[in-house]
Amino acid sequence: MNQQQLRVAVAQFPGSNDIAQNKKYISDLSRQAAEAKAELVVFPEAAMCAFSSDLATLQAVAGEHSAAFITFMQELAKAHGFAIIVGVLSPSDREDDERVVNQLIAIGADGEVITRYTKIHLYDAFSFKESDKVQPASLYEDQRELSLFNLKGFNIGLVNCYDLRFPELSRKLAIGGADILSISAAWLAGPYKETHWETLARARAIENTCYVLACGQTAPKNTGQSMIIDPMGAILAGAAEEPGVIVQTLTRDRISAVRQTLPCLANRRYQV
């Protein structure tokens, strides 16, 4: 049997426009993850700011702090010797578009950026309109907008918040070889929202027979409720509503066993 393992941590906290406060949360949670011997730490979407801020505020935060924040995360990864997935907002590189770019960045334990994923599905729902402030990813025939990377023998696909509601994205990542779906979110609080968050995250695990690392910003504006989910859909660890870290060891043996019992990917007849 293949005993390949990956020790993962999911760290949640309430992002604000106080960059120093965000960095303190991240530093403290990173220290806890390092003490738990994590090899990968997942942080929320837009971890550098308050995601629901107006466009002018997001432009200022992205323009003034994005580069330094990414450097801070790279140094943190290198100092602790673990990989990181984190959400950032960056200025647009399009002269005709003043909106910011919502990305997830994967950083290796050496501090180098592995990949950047630009959010595809913007949250224009529940009386919120992300597209007023954020420009969506461009789509390509070769689907290079998708982000999938390998860490210690595990293929990890990146999903950003509202993307979770579109099962075809996660399925494309699974077909591309994903063993783990990493979901970073600022899942806004509201009626049914916690139920949707858990149900959809567990569904993505079950239908794709993947581990799911679901990480969300916490109250007062967001739901928290971060989870590490087994390929059969069981919640292995949950973070409830307070800032904190959850840790779990993932194994290739478990993925192989589930896919032998439940060969959804092999049995599918429709292409996405």
Buried (B, 14 or more C-beta within 10 A) or exposed (E): EEEBBBBBBBBBBBBBBEBEEBBEBBEBBBBBBBEBEBBBBBBBBBBBBBBBBEEEBBBBBBEEBBEEBBEBBBEBBBBBEBBBBBBBBBBBEEEEEEBBBBBBBBBBBEBEBBBBBBBBBBBEEEEBEBEEBBBBBEEEEEEEBBBBBEBBEBBBBBBBBBBBEBBEBBBBBBEEEBBBBBBBBBBBBBEEBBEBBBEBBBBBBBBBBBBBBBBBBBEEBBBBBBBBBBBBBEBBBBBEBEBBBBBBBBBBEBBBBBBEEBEBBEEEEEEE
